[in-house]
Structures are given as structure tokens and as C-alpha cells.
């Protein structure tokens, strides 16, 4: 959890609680506890969420690769979530549908609830209910759930390219998306 640092389990948990508190605080202070801001991306009216997410991805990936290249981080100690291509595509679609309907993802639901939003509590109850239903039907969907396993797939490995080439491509894609989102927001702000 705290790679490359070696902490005791209790110190690691304390560290996680502190980071989680500040993560939620920054989500809320950034307005990402508001479901209208969150669903704005689906209606092409507010792109704060993809901008924040892409910025976090770019900073995180750049930091990991830079620290690894400088031999300050042992990437073998960083756990990568295993890739199960088709199940994760379906799961992502369900997640997106839940996001669109509720206006929250799990993290922003907690931030929204902490700021007193009852709809965020309803979303959290839905997340728990969905998890319980999945647990009940797991045996029936296990074969699909475990299908198309790719291990801890990273984009540079999948594409067969050096990681900095992939990072340049990701930065270019993000830059293009940021440009188009800003242009769209300015255009529609002038129409309002």
C-alpha cells in the first residue's frame, strides 16, 4: 500500500486515513461533491471531472516512471490491478451508468455525504446493495468475471513501446482533449 516506503501496518493504515481525509476534502472543495458538476460531463456542460482525472493520471504516471528511471522507486513493488479486458469493459459501462444516474462515483459520494447531501447517502446505499447482489450472483458470473485475463497490463507493454513514448502520446491526447473541452465550454458559455 505504501510502496516503496516500508511502514508497519498500523502506520500504513494511519497514513491511508490521513490521505483519504485530505482526498475527500479536496474533492469537496474542488466542487466534485456536487452531482450536477459530475454529470455535467455527460451533458457536455462541465468538464471539471475529466480535467481533474486526466491531470491526476498524467502527474501520477509521470511521477512513477520518473522515480523508477531514477531508481528511487522499485516498480516491482507497485501493485498493478490485474486486467480482465471484457469483464472490466462491462464493469466500466455499469459504473458509468451508475455515475450518470446518481451523479456520484464512490469517492465523490462520500465527499458529498460528508457535506450533508442525502442523495450521496442514497448512492452509497446503492453501492453497498450492488456489491451484495454481485456477491450473491458471483458463482453464476465467475467464468465471465475471470475471462480475458491479461495480468497487470501496462500500456507501454501492450503497445510494445518505451514508456516515455507512450507518455508523450498520452500527453498529446490529453492536451488535445483539454483544448477541445475548453473550446466547447467557452463556446457554450457565450451562448448562455
C-alpha positions in Angstrom: 0.0 0.0 0.0 2.8 2.4 0.8 5.5 1.2 -1.7 8.3 2.0 -2.0 8.2 3.0 1.7 8.3 0.4 4.3 5.9 1.2 7.1 4.3 -1.0 9.8 0.7 -2.0 9.1 -0.6 0.4 11.7 1.4 3.3 10.3 0.3 2.5 6.8 -3.3 2.5 7.9 -2.9 5.8 9.7 -1.2 7.2 6.6 -4.2 5.9 4.4 -6.7 7.6 6.8 -4.9 10.9 6.6 -4.6 10.8 2.8 -8.2 9.7 2.5 -9.3 12.6 4.6 -7.4 15.1 2.5 -8.5 13.4 -0.7 -12.2 13.8 0.3 -11.6 17.4 1.5 -10.0 18.4 -1.8 -12.8 16.6 -3.8 -15.4 18.6 -1.9 -13.5 21.9 -2.0 -13.0 21.4 -5.7 -16.7 21.1 -6.2 -16.6 17.4 -7.1 -19.1 16.5 -4.4 -21.8 18.3 -6.4 -23.7 15.8 -8.7 -24.5 18.5 -11.2 -20.8 19.2 -11.8 -20.2 15.4 -12.0 -22.9 14.7 -14.5 -22.1 17.8 -16.5 -19.6 15.9 -18.5 -22.3 13.6 -19.8 -24.3 16.6 -21.0 -21.2 18.4 -22.3 -21.7 21.4 -20.0 -18.9 20.9 -17.4 -15.6 19.2 -18.0 -14.1 19.6 -14.5 -14.1 15.9 -13.8 -12.2 14.7 -16.8 -9.8 17.6 -16.5 -9.1 16.6 -12.9 -8.9 12.9 -13.7 -6.6 13.3 -16.7 -4.4 15.7 -14.7 -4.1 13.1 -11.9 -3.3 10.4 -14.4 -0.6 12.4 -16.1 1.0 13.5 -12.8 0.8 10.1 -11.3 2.2 8.2 -14.4 4.9 10.8 -15.0 6.0 10.6 -11.3 6.0 6.8 -11.3 8.1 6.5 -14.4 10.5 9.3 -13.4 11.1 7.9 -10.0 11.5 4.4 -11.5 14.0 5.7 -14.0 15.9 7.5 -11.3 16.0 4.2 -9.3 14.1 5.9 -6.4 11.1 3.6 -6.9 11.1 -0.1 -7.4 8.2 -0.6 -9.8 8.1 -4.4 -9.0 6.8 -3.3 -5.5 3.9 -1.3 -7.0 0.8 -3.5 -7.3 -1.0 -3.2 -10.6 -4.6 -4.2 -10.7 -4.9 -7.3 -12.9 -6.6 -6.7 -16.3 -9.6 -8.8 -17.3 -10.4 -7.0 -20.5 -14.1 -7.8 -21.3 -15.3 -8.0 -17.7 -13.7 -4.6 -17.0 -15.3 -3.2 -20.1 -18.8 -4.4 -18.9 -18.0 -3.2 -15.3 -16.9 0.2 -16.6 -20.1 0.5 -18.5 -22.2 -0.3 -15.4 -20.1 2.1 -13.3 -20.6 4.8 -15.9 -24.4 4.2 -15.9 -24.5 4.4 -12.1 -22.4 7.5 -12.3 -24.8 9.1 -14.8 -27.9 8.1 -12.9 -26.7 9.1 -9.4 -24.3 11.9 -10.2 -21.6 10.3 -8.0 -18.7 7.9 -8.1 -17.8 6.1 -4.8 -15.3 8.7 -3.7 -17.4 11.7 -4.5 -20.4 10.1 -2.9 -18.5 10.0 0.4 -17.4 13.6 -0.1 -21.0 14.6 -1.0 -22.4 12.8 2.1 -19.8 14.5 4.3 -21.1 17.8 3.1 -24.7 16.8 4.0 -26.1 15.6 0.7 -28.8 13.0 1.2 -28.6 11.9 -2.5 -25.0 10.9 -1.8 -26.1 8.7 1.0 -28.6 7.0 -1.3 -25.8 6.4 -3.8 -23.6 4.9 -1.1 -26.5 2.6 -0.1 -26.9 1.7 -3.8 -23.1 0.9 -4.0 -23.4 -1.4 -1.0 -26.6 -3.1 -2.4 -24.9 -3.6 -5.8 -21.9 -5.1 -4.1 -24.1 -7.5 -2.1 -26.0 -8.5 -5.3 -22.7 -9.2 -7.1 -21.6 -11.3 -4.2 -24.8 -13.3 -4.4 -24.6 -13.9 -8.2 -20.8 -14.3 -8.3 -20.9 -18.1 -8.9 -23.1 -17.6 -11.9 -20.9 -15.0 -13.5 -17.5 -16.2 -12.3 -16.5 -17.7 -15.7 -17.0 -14.4 -17.4 -15.5 -12.4 -14.5 -12.3 -14.4 -14.8 -12.2 -14.3 -18.6 -9.7 -12.4 -20.9 -7.1 -12.1 -18.2 -4.1 -10.0 -19.2 -2.2 -9.8 -15.9 -1.0 -6.4 -14.7 -1.1 -4.9 -18.2 0.5 -1.6 -18.7 0.0 0.5 -21.9 3.7 0.6 -22.9 3.9 -3.3 -22.6 0.6 -3.7 -24.6 1.8 -1.4 -27.3 5.4 -2.6 -27.3 6.7 0.9 -26.9 9.1 2.6 -24.5 7.2 4.2 -21.6 8.3 7.8 -22.4 7.0 7.5 -26.0 3.6 6.3 -24.6 3.7 9.2 -22.1 4.3 11.7 -25.0 1.3 10.2 -26.8 -0.9 10.4 -23.7 0.2 14.0 -23.0 -0.7 14.9 -26.6 -4.0 13.2 -26.4 -4.8 14.9 -23.1 -3.7 18.2 -24.5 -6.0 17.8 -27.5 -8.9 16.8 -25.2 -8.2 19.7 -22.9 -8.2 22.1 -25.8 -11.4 20.8 -27.2 -13.1 20.8 -23.8 -12.0 24.4 -23.1 -13.1 25.5 -26.6 -16.5 23.8 -26.1 -17.0 25.4 -22.7 -16.1 28.9 -24.0 -18.4 28.5 -26.9 -21.4 27.4 -24.8 -20.6 30.0 -22.1 -21.0 32.7 -24.7 -24.4 31.2 -25.7 -25.8 31.2 -22.2 
